[in-house]
Amino acid sequence: MTEHEAEGTHVKNHNHEDVVLDVDDLNVTFSSEDGPLHAVRGVSYQVRRGEALGIVGESGSGKSVTSMAIMGLLPRTAKVTGSARVLGQEVIGLNDAQFSKVRGQRIAMIFQDPLTSLNPVHTIGAQISEAILTHRKVSRAQAREKSVHLLDRVGIPNPEQRVDQYPHELSGGMRQRVVIAIAMANEPDVIIADEPTTALDVTVQAQVLEALEAARQETGAALVLITHDLGVVAGHVDRVAVMYAGRLVEAGTVEDVFYRPRMPYALGLLGSLPRLDGGRDHRLTPITGAPPSLLNLPVGCTFAPRCPMARDVCRTEDPELVEAAVAEGERNEDPVSRHRAACHFSGDLVSATPEDLFGSEAGKAGASAEPTGGAPVPEAGRGPEPEVGEPEPEGREVLLRAEELVKHFPILSKGVLKRRIGEVQAVSGVSLELREHETLALVGESGCGKSTTARLLLNLVRLTSGEVHYMGQPIQDLSDKQMRPLRRDLQLVFQDPFASLDPRMTVSDIIAEPLRIHREANGSAKRRVRELLELVGLNPEHGSRYPHEFSGGQRQRIGVARALSLKPKVLILDEPVSALDVSIQAGVINLLEDLQDELGLSYLFVSHDLSVVRHIADRVAVMYLGKIVETATTEQLFRAPAHPYTQALISAIPLPDPVKERTRERITVTGDIPSPADPPSGCRFRTRCPKFADGLSDAERTLCVEQPPELLDRGAGHEDACHYSQVVELF
C-alpha cells in the first residue's frame, strides 16, 4: 500500500460528523451592463477535518469566486444564494460584524498575491499579532511571542529579527509564508489557499507548500487548495473537484480523477500537460476552443462546443453531477469522496486516453487551442522542410554565439546629485551557442539573468563586456541603424502578449508594422499578413480586430506572427507560455514545434518551467545568479543532472501523478537567492547548496568559499560548474 493509499483509507474512515465545511448549491451572480454574469452555478462539496480538497480549472471557471463567497469577501453587488456552513454555522448572509467572529478563527484564507494581503506600513509581527489579538484575550507580549513561533513554524529563518521587518524587506516566498502564518494564527478549522504558489519559482514553491503542510499539522485544519497546477494537486490533496464555466464537472479522490477521469474536460486538462517524466516523442493534446462567456452560456452542457464526443443530447440537456461510470472493482462506498462526473457519456471514457479523445482534433490548424477557421497553411507561407538525413545539432551551423557576456547595472545614490554607489551583476561571464534548427532553453529562477542575457544577444541592452556573433559577424558594437538589417533574422517574442501589442492598432496593422519599417510593398504586406495569421492558426478575417478582442493564447499567437513577418532565422522566446492556462499553453507549444519544422527556425527558449523545457528543447543551459552552472542535451540533463542546483530545480517540479509525486525523492534548497549586487564569494550557489551544508569537509567547503568553479566538460558535452559535482538519476 502506498503512502497516499494509506491516507485515502484514513479519509474514508471519517464520519459525517467530521464535516467542517459544507457547501450546498452555491450560486454567485454579478450584474453588468450586458446582463447577469453567472460566475458560480450550483456548487456543492464537503470537506472533513484534516482533509485536503483541491479545486482546479481554467481561469474564469469560478474557483476563486466560490471561495470568496464562502469567506464573505465579495462586493455587495454580488448576489449569493445557497448555503455554506462552517462547523454547522451558516455563513452566507452574515453581516460584517457577524462574519468577523468566524473569519480568521474558524475559517482563514491565503490569497494569491501576498503583497495585496499585507499592510506595507506595519511590521509583519504587528500584522500576525493583530490576527491573534482580534480573537484571543492575550497580552501584546504573548501575541508577539506567538508570532515568532508561527514564523519559525512556517520556515522563516531568524524569526526573532524578521518579526520586526516590513513586507517590502522580505522576498516573495517569505511574504507568502507570513500570510500562511497569519492564516494559522488562531488554529482555524478550515484554511482556503487561493493559488498560493502561482507567482513563485519552483524552489520557493516547494518551500511554501512545505510551510502549508506544517500549518495543517499545527492546526489540524482542513484545506481547500485552489490551483491551476495539477502537479501541486497530485502531491498535496486527498480529493479533487474540477470546475468549468462556474460549476463542478468532476469530483473524486485524487487517484480517481488523475487515473480514471470520467469527464472529457478533466481528461483534456491532463493531456495538455507537458510532463517532466515525459519526452519529445509525443505531441501534447490541447483542448480545442475556449471557455464560454459567462454572460451567454450555451444551452445544454457548457463543455459541448469544445468536446469531441458531444452528441445531440449534450447540446440540449445540461448533465447533472452524478456518480461516474466505473470499471468493475472501482466503486467507492464513501458518499463524500465517491467519484462523480457531469457527463452524459462518462461510461465511454472508462479506458480512454487524452490522445484518443483530443488527438485528432489537436492536430488541426497547427494544434490551435482556439478556433481557427480551419484554413490550410498556404505554400507561400511555408519555409524549407527539414531534409532527410539532416545532421544532428552538434554538426549544424552555429547561428548565434555569445562569449563571456557581462552586464552590470549601476546603483545610484538618492538625491539630486546622483553618484554610483554600487552595481548589480546581472550577467557574469555567460557563453553559449545556438545552432541552426535547434531549440536551446535558458532556465533558472527569477532574477538569475535569463531575460537580460536574451536582450544582450539581440543588442537591445548594451554589454559591459563580452562578444556576440551572428553568423560569424560581431554585433555587440553595432549601432541601432547598423542593427536594423539584422533585425530581419533576429526576432523576440515577449512574455506578456497584451503588454507588447499596441491596443490602438488592429491585428493586421500590428503584424504588418515590421514589414512597413523594412519597406515591404503594401500589396505584398497584406498578403503576407493573411498568410501569417493562417500559419499561426488564426482566422485571417479577424485581422481587423483589436488585441483586447482575443484570448491570451490568441494574443500570444499574434505576437509569434509579428515576429515571423520578416522570415527570421532565430526567435528568442522570453517566457512565451508562462501566463497561459494549461490547455491554451499546450496549443502554443505545439504551434512552436510545428513552425520550427515548417520554417527551419532556431529558438532560444527562456523559461522557468522545466516541464515545458523538457518537452520542447534540444539543449538546456541552467543559470544561477548571472552564471551558467550546467549545460547539456535535454535528455542528459533531465536523466542525470550533475550540479546540485539543477538537481534541486528538477526535483522541485511537481508531477501530475499522485503515486509518483508522493513517493519521489526530493533534493531541496533553503533560503532565497542572494542579491546580485553582493553575490557570495567563490561558488555563488554555496549559500543554498544542500551538499555544502551537509556533505563536505571543512577543507572542501573552503574551496567552495574561495574559488569560483569553472564550467567544465564531464564528458559527451555535459558541462557543469561545481567543484564536487555528482550525477544523480532522478527518473
C-alpha angles and dihedrals in degrees: 000000000000123000091254094048087055090051091048090053089052091052093050091057092062118113124230088251088068092071108120098172121037117179116185127184094332115186129182123188127181122199118230138169089260095050139274117337111212101209097165123026122190100323116179130174142137131220122197131210112288093006127125122217121190120207114198137174143115124296111288095026092120100254097130096036090057092055094043088054091052090049093048092239101125120110118264090251090068115096110219122187134169129048139296118177125190110197087341095308116122110232102177107100098020116138122234094266092051093044093050088068090056102035111083095010105056100011128022134182134215111204129214098243112045092193090066090047097051125069108236094210097055129068117249089244091057091050094050090045090052090058090051097044092049092064106021134058099231134126123261089249090055090047091052091049090051090048091056090049092050093050089051091047093055092050104258110151120232094012092178089065098034093055090072096047128100125241094255090059092062131074121247093260093050092049090053090051089051089055089051089051090053090049092053095042095103097032095247123202093229130033119192112199113193110200091319095176104034100112096036132101114251094252092051090042089058090052092049092048088050089052090050090053089050089052091054092049092047096049103024087228127162113242131220106192116194113194145137091217108097091189091061089049092050092056104039114034139067098207135025131212117193117207128199128173093349101313141081111261100173136013135171145106116323090253092051095052097041100040102026109027113178101187120072092226093058090046089050093051090054092048092051093061121102103219128217090217092049131076145211095278094094137045124239115250107223124190109253121232129017135274113278124257111265087220093061110026117184120250114260121004109011090214094054095095089060099034118103091203097049115135135185094278090055090061094052108032126050107222119235122234098255138153108298125238108262137190120250112290095017099097115125114211095198108101096209098048097034113133111258132176136182099223131113091215105035089137090068089064097057092111102010125128127205089253091055092054106031104017099094092041093048092058094061121104096358093314090294116190090205134053109285110177089247096253116160119242108262118235091238090064096052127096128209116308114235110267123243109260093022110177122256115264091262090062098046126100116275108238101177126026128180122192123194096330113196126182123175121179117207122242109217129202122246123256135054097299102055119196133181110263100166145332140246111232097214097163123018117186104327118176124180144147130220115200133202115286092001136125114220114186121208109200139175144109124302111286096025093116102258098131093041089053090051091053092047089056090055093044089240088126120039118242124241087209140333135070137269120197126192112195089339095310118117109232105171093096098042118117122235089261092051090047094054097086089050092052087077089067100035118057136168130216112200130222097238110047094187093056092047097050119078105240091208095059129075118242091252091054091047092053092042095050095087089049091054092047089053091045101248114172113264095238094050090045092058091048091047092051091054091048092050094049089052091044093058093044101259129127110258089213088068093063091102091062127096127243095255089062092066133074122249093261092048091050090053089052089052089053090051091049091052091050090051096048094096094044096247126194096213130044119190107202114197108199091317097175104028095102096048132096114254096254093048090044091056092055092051092048091051089048092053091050092049093048091050091053094044099042102028093238129172118220133203099196114198112196147141092206107094093185090063091043091051089056102043110027132088094193133015133209116194117209129199125179095338098318136092107240100177139011131178143128113298092250093050095046098048096038097048117004115189106193117078091228093054090047091053092047093052095044091050094058107099119232120222090230118096098207096043094042094052097044104038121110117254129216105195135192124204132212130019134289111282118245113276086220089066110021119183119265120255111001108019092209096055095095090064101025114123090204092053091048096049121008109045133084121238091259092051091049089052090061090052091050097047108032127051109225118241124232101254132181110244092187138296091037093298107139130183137170105223129114091216104027117167127183114241122190107221100174 
